[in-house]
Amino acid sequence: MATISLCMIVKNEEMHIARCLDSVAELVDEMIIVDTGSIDRTVEIVSKYTSNVYSYPWEDNFSDARNYSFSKASMDYCMWMDADDILEEAEKGKFLQLKQSLPSDVDIVMMKYNTSFDEAGKPAFSYFRERWIRNCTRYRWIGAVHEVIPPSGKIIYSDIAISHKKMCAGDPDRNLKIYRKLIADGKFLEPRQQYYFGRELYYHKQYEEAASVLEQFLNSTEGWIENKIEACSICADCYYKLGQEQSALITLLRSMSFDLPRAELCCEIGKYFLEHGNFQNAIYWYETALNVPKKEISDGFILPDCYDYIPFLQLCVCYDKLGDRQKAKEYNERAGACKPYSQAYLYNKRYFDSL
């Protein structure tokens, strides 16, 4: 059976940390907790779970802190979690089964990371992350922010999911400040970090600079394809916010120069035409989204609703605008089959029932 060291870096997480550790305490073989300067009860709480509690000076570099936590591990694999992550009860059986059956030559286990949820608590945004990493010096984190372990060796994908459920907001400016400091210090941002820098600028509504940074990333010959496609989506929204709608559409279409169409981007293109009253074009793109195969294993960000619920709902709107009420009603019912609790579906249902 594979053995697992849970390796965490924490700071002022008294609200989250017990919930996180309770969710995996019986499943991991060792806990390594690295505190980077807590002034609340975090250290006191984690000390009840493990004696492997270390202090590490925070120097605006997540990779350094995570690598330090990995250096203290003694089990076969290192597993990382953030303090506001949990392993849901439904996932625990699969977690234990994988530990018992994992082939000894596996280097990295990728697991789903659910980071956003709909009104019924179902995952609305997810992607795969490296979660169990072989404990050896070959695997080390890189990147001061949005750190990653470059994938190599034998990698397997598991349907086990870690859920990110924050109960209170952290410092929204932290990541952007770190990027600004890196640039001020003359540090070079490699392509992945350039992409995330552009994303942070976007989150801070600095749309003009964000678009410029993301365009540089898109024009480079380096970078992951999935990051390129997501950069098209973010950059397009920057152009929308700047009132440059034609540039937004061109950028969305550009995503298909990197790979086959993604349902997420098809929905955004459909939205463009819907908002401009071009319902036939909108229908084309929403139908295309419905026909895009949903990859259960993907290194990119996945919005599950873009593969069924959103296209159905928007096709309902398009056909209603075109006067085809029967077809509109049919698409609304298909949206309702995906999410019977959806307020949008229920609103439309009342509308059709009243006609």
KEKE-3310 file (N, C-alpha, C; in steps of 0.2 Angstrom, whole numbers, plus 5000, padded with zeros to 4 digits):
npx = (5004:5003:5010:5006:5011:5004:5006:5007:5006:5003:4994:4987:4975:4965:4951:4948:4957:4955:4944:4949:4960:4953:4946:4954:4962:4962:4966:4978:4996:5005:5007:5013:5015:5018:5021:5019:5020:5009:4997:4987:4977:4981:4993:4992:4980:4984:4994:4988:4985:4997:5014:5023:5026:5032:5041:5042:5050:5041:5043:5036:5035:5027:5031:5044:5040:5032:5041:5049:5040:5038:5051:5052:5045:5042:5036:5030:5023:5020:5007:4998:4988:4977:4972:4959:4953:4944:4942:4928:4915:4910:4921:4930:4931:4935:4948:4955:4954:4962:4975:4977:4978:4987:4999:5016:5025:5020:5021:5015:4999:4985:4971:4954:4950:4938:4932:4922:4904:4887:4870:4865:4875:4883:4898:4903:4914:4929:4945:4960:4973:4990:4991:4995:5012:5027:5039:5053:5068:5067:5055:5049:5042:5038:5038:5033:5020:5004:5009:5017:5020:5030:5023:5029:5036:5028:5011:4995:4977:4964:4947:4945:4940:4946:4939:4937:4933:4931:4928:4930:4935:4952:4967:4964:4973:4985:4992:4994:5002:5014:5017:5020:5030:5040:5042:5047:5059:5066:5064:5061:5046:5041:5032:5020:5018:5017:5004:4996:4999:4993:4980:4977:4978:4967:4957:4958:4952:4960:4960:4965:4980:4980:4975:4985:4996:4991:4990:5004:5007:4999:5005:5017:5028:5029:5021:5007:4994:4981:4982:4983:4971:4962:4967:4963:4949:4949:4956:4947:4936:4942:4943:4929:4925:4932:4925:4928:4922:4923:4936:4935:4927:4936:4947:4941:4938:4951:4955:4953:4963:4973:4968:4955:4938:4932:4919:4916:4921:4914:4901:4903:4906:4893:4886:4890:4884:4871:4869:4870:4859:4859:4853:4853:4866:4870:4863:4870:4882:4879:4874:4885:4892:4885:4888:4902:4913:4913:4927:4932:4944:4956:4968:4964:4954:4937:4920:4907:4893:4893:4892:4880:4868:4869:4870:4857:4848:4851:4848:4835:4831:4835:4827:4815:4815:4815:4803:4799:4790:4787:4799:4808:4802:4805:4819:4820:4815:4824:4835:4830:4830:4844:4846:4835:4832:4836:4834:4833:4828:4816:4809:4808:4799:4788:4785:4782:4771:4762:4758)
npy = (4994:5011:5025:5040:5057:5071:5087:5103:5121:5135:5149:5159:5152:5148:5146:5137:5126:5115:5108:5104:5096:5086:5080:5072:5065:5051:5045:5048:5045:5053:5069:5085:5100:5117:5132:5149:5161:5163:5172:5169:5156:5145:5137:5131:5123:5114:5107:5098:5088:5083:5081:5086:5100:5115:5130:5143:5156:5168:5173:5179:5169:5155:5143:5140:5139:5127:5118:5117:5111:5098:5093:5089:5077:5059:5049:5038:5046:5063:5074:5088:5101:5115:5125:5128:5118:5103:5085:5077:5067:5057:5055:5048:5033:5030:5036:5029:5016:5019:5021:5008:5001:5007:5007:5004:5011:5023:5040:5053:5057:5064:5074:5079:5096:5104:5120:5129:5131:5127:5132:5121:5115:5108:5104:5118:5123:5116:5108:5098:5094:5091:5080:5069:5067:5059:5056:5063:5071:5075:5080:5096:5111:5126:5143:5158:5162:5155:5142:5127:5110:5104:5092:5075:5059:5044:5047:5047:5049:5052:5051:5056:5069:5085:5097:5115:5125:5140:5149:5162:5177:5179:5189:5199:5206:5200:5191:5199:5209:5202:5198:5211:5215:5206:5209:5222:5220:5215:5203:5189:5184:5169:5160:5154:5160:5173:5172:5170:5182:5191:5187:5190:5204:5206:5202:5212:5222:5230:5232:5236:5235:5221:5215:5218:5211:5198:5197:5197:5185:5177:5179:5173:5159:5149:5141:5133:5124:5124:5135:5145:5145:5148:5161:5167:5168:5176:5188:5192:5196:5207:5216:5217:5224:5236:5241:5237:5228:5220:5217:5208:5197:5193:5188:5178:5169:5166:5157:5145:5142:5136:5124:5111:5117:5123:5120:5129:5141:5142:5144:5157:5164:5162:5169:5182:5184:5183:5193:5203:5202:5193:5180:5168:5165:5164:5153:5143:5143:5139:5126:5120:5120:5110:5099:5097:5086:5081:5082:5071:5069:5082:5095:5107:5121:5117:5121:5113:5116:5122:5112:5107:5113:5127:5130:5124:5132:5145:5143:5141:5154:5160:5154:5158:5172:5172:5168:5155:5147:5134:5126:5133:5131:5117:5117:5123:5114:5104:5110:5111:5097:5095:5104:5104:5113:5125:5143:5150:5141:5138:5151:5153:5142:5146:5157:5151:5143:5152:5157)
npz = (5000:4996:5004:5012:5014:5021:5016:5021:5020:5030:5037:5049:5049:5058:5057:5046:5047:5056:5050:5038:5041:5049:5038:5032:5041:5045:5034:5029:5031:5038:5044:5039:5044:5039:5046:5042:5049:5058:5068:5075:5082:5075:5075:5087:5086:5075:5081:5089:5080:5075:5078:5069:5066:5059:5058:5046:5038:5029:5013:5002:4992:4987:4982:4988:5001:5000:4995:5006:5015:5009:5010:5023:5023:5025:5019:5005:4995:4993:4998:4994:5002:5003:5017:5017:5010:5008:5009:5004:5012:5003:4995:5002:5002:4989:4990:4999:4993:4981:4987:4992:4980:4971:4958:4960:4952:4949:4947:4949:4954:4948:4953:4954:4956:4964:4963:4963:4966:4962:4965:4971:4977:4969:4959:4950:4943:4939:4939:4935:4946:4951:4964:4972:4974:4970:4982:4981:4976:4963:4960:4962:4967:4957:4954:4961:4964:4961:4960:4954:4950:4938:4926:4925:4921:4926:4925:4932:4931:4942:4948:4960:4970:4977:4987:4987:4999:5004:5019:5023:5016:5009:5008:4995:4987:4988:4978:4967:4972:4974:4961:4956:4964:4960:4947:4949:4955:4944:4940:4929:4921:4918:4905:4910:4922:4917:4911:4923:4929:4921:4923:4936:4935:4928:4937:4946:4939:4930:4916:4904:4905:4908:4896:4888:4894:4893:4879:4875:4881:4873:4860:4862:4859:4868:4882:4890:4881:4886:4895:4885:4879:4889:4892:4880:4883:4895:4890:4880:4888:4894:4883:4881:4892:4890:4880:4867:4857:4845:4845:4856:4851:4840:4848:4855:4845:4841:4850:4844:4836:4843:4847:4846:4846:4862:4873:4883:4877:4865:4870:4875:4863:4857:4866:4863:4850:4853:4862:4852:4845:4834:4831:4824:4822:4835:4839:4831:4838:4851:4849:4844:4855:4862:4855:4857:4864:4880:4890:4902:4907:4908:4906:4908:4913:4918:4915:4919:4916:4903:4894:4893:4901:4900:4886:4882:4890:4884:4871:4872:4874:4862:4852:4857:4855:4841:4839:4839:4850:4854:4852:4859:4872:4873:4874:4886:4894:4893:4899:4912:4915:4917:4928:4939:4949:4946:4946:4934:4925:4931:4931:4917:4914:4921:4913:4901:4904:4906:4894)
capx = (5000:5006:5010:5005:5013:5000:5011:5003:5008:4997:4995:4981:4969:4961:4944:4948:4962:4953:4939:4953:4963:4948:4943:4959:4966:4962:4968:4985:5001:5009:5005:5018:5012:5023:5017:5023:5019:5002:4997:4980:4977:4983:4998:4989:4976:4987:4998:4983:4985:5003:5020:5027:5024:5038:5040:5046:5049:5037:5046:5032:5036:5024:5035:5049:5037:5029:5046:5051:5036:5040:5058:5051:5040:5045:5032:5031:5021:5018:5000:4997:4981:4976:4969:4952:4951:4942:4940:4921:4914:4909:4927:4935:4932:4940:4954:4958:4955:4968:4981:4979:4979:4992:5005:5022:5029:5016:5025:5011:4992:4981:4965:4950:4950:4932:4933:4916:4898:4881:4865:4863:4881:4886:4904:4902:4921:4934:4951:4964:4979:4994:4989:5000:5018:5032:5043:5060:5070:5065:5049:5049:5037:5041:5033:5032:5013:5001:5015:5015:5025:5029:5022:5034:5036:5021:5005:4988:4971:4959:4941:4944:4940:4947:4934:4940:4927:4933:4923:4931:4940:4959:4969:4963:4978:4992:4995:4996:5008:5019:5020:5022:5037:5045:5044:5051:5065:5069:5063:5058:5040:5040:5025:5014:5017:5014:4997:4993:4999:4987:4973:4977:4976:4960:4953:4958:4949:4965:4958:4970:4986:4978:4974:4992:5000:4989:4992:5011:5008:4997:5009:5024:5028:5029:5015:5003:4989:4975:4983:4982:4964:4959:4969:4959:4943:4950:4958:4941:4932:4945:4941:4922:4925:4935:4921:4931:4918:4925:4942:4933:4925:4942:4951:4937:4939:4958:4956:4953:4970:4977:4966:4948:4934:4930:4912:4916:4922:4908:4896:4905:4904:4886:4883:4891:4879:4864:4868:4870:4853:4860:4850:4854:4873:4870:4861:4875:4888:4877:4873:4892:4894:4882:4892:4909:4914:4916:4933:4932:4951:4958:4972:4962:4948:4931:4914:4902:4887:4894:4892:4873:4864:4870:4868:4850:4845:4852:4844:4828:4831:4836:4821:4809:4816:4814:4795:4797:4789:4787:4806:4810:4800:4808:4826:4820:4814:4831:4839:4828:4832:4850:4846:4828:4832:4838:4829:4832:4823:4809:4807:4806:4794:4782:4783:4779:4765:4757:4756)
capy = (5000:5017:5029:5047:5063:5077:5093:5109:5127:5138:5155:5162:5148:5144:5145:5132:5121:5108:5105:5101:5090:5081:5076:5067:5062:5044:5042:5049:5042:5058:5076:5090:5107:5122:5138:5154:5167:5164:5176:5167:5149:5140:5132:5127:5118:5109:5103:5093:5083:5081:5085:5088:5107:5119:5137:5145:5163:5170:5178:5180:5163:5149:5137:5139:5136:5121:5113:5115:5106:5092:5091:5086:5071:5053:5043:5037:5052:5070:5076:5095:5103:5121:5125:5129:5112:5097:5079:5076:5060:5053:5053:5044:5026:5030:5038:5023:5011:5021:5020:5001:4998:5011:5004:5006:5015:5029:5046:5058:5056:5070:5073:5084:5101:5108:5127:5133:5126:5130:5133:5115:5113:5104:5108:5122:5124:5111:5106:5093:5096:5086:5080:5065:5067:5054:5059:5063:5078:5076:5084:5102:5117:5132:5149:5162:5162:5150:5137:5121:5105:5102:5085:5071:5052:5041:5051:5044:5053:5049:5055:5058:5076:5089:5103:5121:5129:5145:5152:5169:5179:5181:5196:5199:5209:5197:5188:5204:5212:5198:5199:5218:5215:5202:5213:5228:5217:5213:5195:5187:5180:5164:5161:5152:5166:5179:5171:5171:5189:5194:5185:5194:5211:5206:5202:5219:5227:5233:5228:5238:5231:5214:5213:5219:5206:5192:5197:5195:5178:5173:5179:5169:5152:5145:5141:5127:5126:5126:5142:5149:5145:5152:5168:5170:5170:5182:5194:5194:5200:5213:5220:5219:5229:5242:5243:5235:5221:5217:5213:5203:5192:5190:5185:5172:5165:5165:5151:5139:5141:5132:5117:5111:5121:5121:5122:5136:5147:5142:5148:5164:5167:5162:5175:5188:5185:5183:5200:5208:5201:5189:5174:5162:5164:5162:5146:5139:5142:5135:5119:5118:5118:5104:5094:5096:5080:5083:5078:5070:5071:5087:5099:5114:5123:5115:5123:5108:5119:5124:5107:5106:5117:5134:5130:5123:5138:5150:5141:5143:5162:5162:5152:5162:5178:5170:5167:5148:5146:5127:5124:5137:5127:5111:5118:5125:5108:5100:5114:5109:5090:5096:5107:5106:5118:5131:5148:5153:5136:5139:5157:5152:5137:5150:5161:5147:5140:5158:5159)
capz = (5000:4996:5011:5010:5019:5019:5017:5021:5022:5033:5040:5051:5047:5063:5055:5042:5047:5059:5046:5033:5044:5050:5032:5029:5046:5045:5027:5027:5036:5041:5043:5039:5044:5040:5047:5039:5053:5061:5074:5078:5085:5070:5077:5093:5083:5071:5086:5091:5075:5073:5081:5064:5065:5058:5056:5040:5036:5023:5008:4996:4988:4989:4980:4993:5007:4999:4994:5013:5018:5005:5012:5029:5022:5025:5016:4998:4991:4996:4996:4996:5002:5007:5023:5016:5006:5011:5006:5006:5014:4997:4991:5006:5000:4983:4992:5002:4988:4977:4991:4992:4973:4967:4956:4963:4947:4947:4950:4950:4954:4947:4956:4952:4961:4963:4967:4963:4966:4960:4970:4974:4980:4964:4956:4944:4940:4941:4935:4938:4949:4954:4971:4976:4971:4973:4987:4979:4974:4956:4960:4966:4965:4954:4953:4967:4965:4957:4960:4950:4949:4931:4926:4921:4924:4925:4928:4931:4933:4947:4948:4967:4970:4983:4986:4989:5002:5009:5023:5023:5011:5011:5005:4987:4983:4989:4973:4962:4975:4973:4954:4955:4967:4956:4941:4951:4956:4938:4939:4922:4922:4913:4901:4914:4927:4914:4911:4929:4931:4917:4926:4942:4933:4926:4943:4949:4934:4927:4910:4898:4906:4908:4889:4885:4896:4890:4872:4875:4882:4867:4855:4863:4856:4874:4887:4889:4877:4890:4897:4880:4877:4894:4891:4875:4886:4899:4886:4877:4892:4895:4878:4882:4897:4887:4874:4861:4856:4839:4847:4860:4846:4837:4853:4857:4839:4840:4854:4840:4833:4848:4848:4844:4850:4869:4874:4886:4872:4861:4874:4875:4856:4857:4870:4859:4845:4856:4864:4846:4841:4829:4835:4821:4823:4842:4839:4829:4843:4857:4846:4843:4862:4864:4852:4859:4869:4887:4892:4909:4909:4905:4910:4908:4918:4915:4917:4916:4913:4896:4889:4892:4904:4898:4879:4882:4892:4879:4865:4873:4873:4855:4849:4859:4851:4834:4839:4839:4857:4855:4852:4865:4878:4873:4876:4893:4898:4893:4904:4918:4916:4920:4934:4940:4954:4943:4946:4927:4922:4934:4929:4910:4915:4923:4907:4895:4907:4906:4888)
cpx = (5004:5005:5010:5007:5008:5005:5007:5007:5002:4999:4988:4975:4965:4954:4943:4951:4959:4948:4943:4956:4958:4946:4948:4963:4967:4964:4975:4990:5005:5007:5011:5015:5018:5019:5022:5022:5012:5002:4990:4982:4979:4988:4996:4984:4979:4991:4994:4983:4991:5009:5025:5025:5031:5036:5045:5045:5046:5041:5043:5034:5033:5028:5040:5046:5035:5035:5049:5047:5037:5047:5057:5047:5045:5042:5033:5029:5019:5011:5000:4989:4982:4972:4961:4949:4949:4941:4933:4920:4914:4916:4932:4936:4936:4947:4958:4959:4961:4974:4982:4980:4984:4998:5011:5026:5026:5020:5020:5003:4988:4974:4961:4950:4943:4933:4927:4910:4892:4876:4863:4869:4885:4892:4902:4909:4926:4940:4955:4971:4983:4993:4994:5006:5024:5037:5050:5062:5069:5059:5049:5044:5041:5036:5032:5024:5010:5006:5012:5021:5025:5028:5027:5033:5029:5016:4999:4983:4966:4953:4940:4944:4942:4942:4937:4934:4930:4927:4924:4936:4947:4960:4969:4969:4985:4995:4998:5002:5014:5022:5023:5029:5042:5047:5048:5058:5069:5069:5059:5052:5040:5033:5019:5013:5015:5007:4993:4993:4994:4980:4972:4975:4969:4955:4952:4956:4954:4965:4963:4977:4985:4978:4981:4996:4998:4990:4999:5011:5005:5001:5016:5023:5028:5022:5011:4997:4983:4976:4981:4975:4960:4961:4965:4952:4944:4951:4952:4937:4935:4943:4933:4922:4928:4931:4923:4928:4921:4932:4941:4932:4931:4946:4947:4938:4946:4959:4957:4959:4975:4975:4958:4944:4932:4923:4912:4917:4917:4902:4897:4904:4897:4883:4884:4886:4872:4863:4868:4864:4854:4859:4852:4862:4874:4868:4866:4880:4885:4876:4880:4894:4892:4885:4899:4909:4917:4922:4933:4939:4954:4963:4970:4956:4942:4925:4909:4896:4887:4893:4884:4868:4864:4867:4860:4846:4845:4849:4837:4827:4831:4830:4815:4809:4814:4806:4794:4796:4790:4795:4809:4809:4803:4815:4826:4819:4820:4836:4837:4829:4839:4850:4838:4827:4834:4833:4828:4827:4816:4805:4804:4799:4787:4780:4779:4772:4759:4755:4750)
cpy = (5006:5021:5036:5052:5068:5083:5099:5115:5132:5145:5158:5158:5144:5143:5139:5126:5114:5105:5101:5095:5084:5077:5071:5063:5055:5041:5043:5046:5046:5065:5081:5096:5112:5129:5144:5161:5168:5168:5174:5160:5143:5135:5128:5122:5113:5104:5098:5087:5079:5085:5088:5095:5111:5126:5139:5152:5164:5175:5179:5175:5157:5143:5135:5136:5129:5116:5112:5110:5099:5089:5087:5079:5065:5047:5043:5043:5058:5072:5083:5096:5110:5121:5125:5123:5107:5091:5077:5068:5055:5051:5049:5037:5026:5032:5032:5017:5012:5019:5012:4998:5002:5007:5007:5011:5021:5035:5052:5056:5063:5069:5079:5089:5105:5114:5131:5129:5130:5130:5127:5112:5108:5107:5111:5124:5119:5110:5101:5096:5090:5086:5075:5065:5063:5058:5058:5070:5080:5081:5090:5107:5122:5137:5152:5162:5157:5144:5130:5116:5102:5094:5081:5064:5049:5044:5047:5049:5049:5054:5057:5066:5079:5095:5109:5125:5134:5148:5159:5171:5181:5188:5196:5202:5206:5195:5194:5208:5209:5198:5206:5218:5211:5206:5219:5226:5215:5206:5194:5183:5175:5163:5159:5158:5172:5178:5173:5179:5193:5193:5189:5202:5211:5206:5208:5224:5232:5231:5230:5234:5224:5212:5213:5213:5199:5191:5195:5188:5174:5173:5175:5162:5147:5145:5135:5129:5128:5133:5147:5150:5149:5159:5171:5173:5176:5188:5197:5198:5206:5218:5222:5225:5236:5244:5241:5228:5217:5213:5207:5196:5189:5186:5178:5167:5162:5158:5145:5138:5137:5125:5117:5115:5118:5123:5128:5142:5147:5145:5155:5168:5167:5168:5182:5189:5186:5191:5205:5206:5196:5181:5167:5160:5161:5155:5141:5137:5138:5128:5116:5116:5112:5098:5093:5091:5083:5079:5077:5071:5076:5091:5106:5115:5120:5118:5118:5111:5121:5118:5104:5111:5124:5134:5129:5129:5144:5149:5142:5150:5163:5160:5156:5169:5178:5169:5159:5146:5138:5124:5127:5133:5121:5112:5120:5119:5104:5104:5111:5102:5090:5099:5109:5111:5125:5137:5151:5148:5137:5145:5156:5147:5141:5154:5157:5144:5146:5160:5156)
cpz = (5000:5002:5008:5016:5017:5021:5016:5023:5024:5036:5042:5048:5052:5061:5051:5044:5050:5054:5040:5035:5046:5044:5030:5035:5046:5039:5026:5033:5040:5039:5044:5039:5044:5040:5045:5042:5056:5067:5078:5081:5081:5072:5083:5091:5079:5076:5089:5087:5074:5077:5076:5062:5064:5056:5050:5038:5029:5019:5002:4990:4990:4987:4985:4999:5006:4998:5001:5016:5015:5008:5019:5029:5022:5022:5008:4994:4996:4993:4998:4997:5005:5013:5022:5011:5010:5006:5008:5007:5008:4994:4995:5004:4994:4985:4995:4997:4983:4981:4991:4985:4969:4965:4958:4958:4945:4951:4952:4949:4953:4949:4954:4958:4960:4967:4967:4963:4965:4966:4974:4977:4975:4961:4950:4940:4943:4936:4938:4940:4951:4961:4975:4971:4974:4977:4985:4976:4966:4955:4964:4963:4962:4954:4960:4969:4960:4955:4957:4951:4942:4930:4922:4925:4922:4929:4927:4934:4937:4947:4956:4967:4977:4982:4990:4992:5007:5013:5024:5018:5013:5008:4998:4983:4984:4983:4968:4965:4974:4966:4953:4958:4963:4950:4943:4953:4950:4937:4932:4924:4916:4910:4906:4919:4924:4913:4917:4931:4927:4920:4932:4941:4931:4932:4947:4944:4931:4920:4904:4899:4906:4901:4886:4887:4893:4882:4871:4876:4876:4861:4855:4860:4862:4878:4885:4885:4881:4893:4892:4878:4883:4894:4886:4878:4891:4895:4883:4881:4894:4890:4878:4887:4895:4881:4868:4859:4851:4841:4852:4856:4843:4841:4854:4851:4838:4845:4850:4836:4837:4848:4846:4849:4857:4870:4878:4882:4867:4864:4874:4868:4855:4860:4866:4854:4848:4858:4858:4842:4835:4831:4831:4822:4830:4843:4837:4834:4849:4855:4846:4850:4864:4861:4853:4865:4875:4889:4900:4912:4905:4909:4911:4913:4914:4919:4915:4913:4906:4891:4889:4895:4901:4890:4879:4884:4887:4872:4866:4872:4866:4851:4851:4856:4844:4833:4839:4847:4858:4856:4858:4872:4879:4876:4884:4897:4898:4898:4911:4920:4919:4927:4936:4945:4952:4943:4939:4924:4924:4932:4921:4910:4916:4917:4902:4898:4906:4899:4885)
residu = (MET:ALA:THR:ILE:SER:LEU:CYS:MET:ILE:VAL:LYS:ASN:GLU:GLU:MET:HIS:ILE:ALA:ARG:CYS:LEU:ASP:SER:VAL:ALA:GLU:LEU:VAL:ASP:GLU:MET:ILE:ILE:VAL:ASP:THR:GLY:SER:ILE:ASP:ARG:THR:VAL:GLU:ILE:VAL:SER:LYS:TYR:THR:SER:ASN:VAL:TYR:SER:TYR:PRO:TRP:GLU:ASP:ASN:PHE:SER:ASP:ALA:ARG:ASN:TYR:SER:PHE:SER:LYS:ALA:SER:MET:ASP:TYR:CYS:MET:TRP:MET:ASP:ALA:ASP:ASP:ILE:LEU:GLU:GLU:ALA:GLU:LYS:GLY:LYS:PHE:LEU:GLN:LEU:LYS:GLN:SER:LEU:PRO:SER:ASP:VAL:ASP:ILE:VAL:MET:MET:LYS:TYR:ASN:THR:SER:PHE:ASP:GLU:ALA:GLY:LYS:PRO:ALA:PHE:SER:TYR:PHE:ARG:GLU:ARG:TRP:ILE:ARG:ASN:CYS:THR:ARG:TYR:ARG:TRP:ILE:GLY:ALA:VAL:HIS:GLU:VAL:ILE:PRO:PRO:SER:GLY:LYS:ILE:ILE:TYR:SER:ASP:ILE:ALA:ILE:SER:HIS:LYS:LYS:MET:CYS:ALA:GLY:ASP:PRO:ASP:ARG:ASN:LEU:LYS:ILE:TYR:ARG:LYS:LEU:ILE:ALA:ASP:GLY:LYS:PHE:LEU:GLU:PRO:ARG:GLN:GLN:TYR:TYR:PHE:GLY:ARG:GLU:LEU:TYR:TYR:HIS:LYS:GLN:TYR:GLU:GLU:ALA:ALA:SER:VAL:LEU:GLU:GLN:PHE:LEU:ASN:SER:THR:GLU:GLY:TRP:ILE:GLU:ASN:LYS:ILE:GLU:ALA:CYS:SER:ILE:CYS:ALA:ASP:CYS:TYR:TYR:LYS:LEU:GLY:GLN:GLU:GLN:SER:ALA:LEU:ILE:THR:LEU:LEU:ARG:SER:MET:SER:PHE:ASP:LEU:PRO:ARG:ALA:GLU:LEU:CYS:CYS:GLU:ILE:GLY:LYS:TYR:PHE:LEU:GLU:HIS:GLY:ASN:PHE:GLN:ASN:ALA:ILE:TYR:TRP:TYR:GLU:THR:ALA:LEU:ASN:VAL:PRO:LYS:LYS:GLU:ILE:SER:ASP:GLY:PHE:ILE:LEU:PRO:ASP:CYS:TYR:ASP:TYR:ILE:PRO:PHE:LEU:GLN:LEU:CYS:VAL:CYS:TYR:ASP:LYS:LEU:GLY:ASP:ARG:GLN:LYS:ALA:LYS:GLU:TYR:ASN:GLU:ARG:ALA:GLY:ALA:CYS:LYS:PRO:TYR:SER:GLN:ALA:TYR:LEU:TYR:ASN:LYS:ARG:TYR:PHE:ASP:SER:LEU)
# end
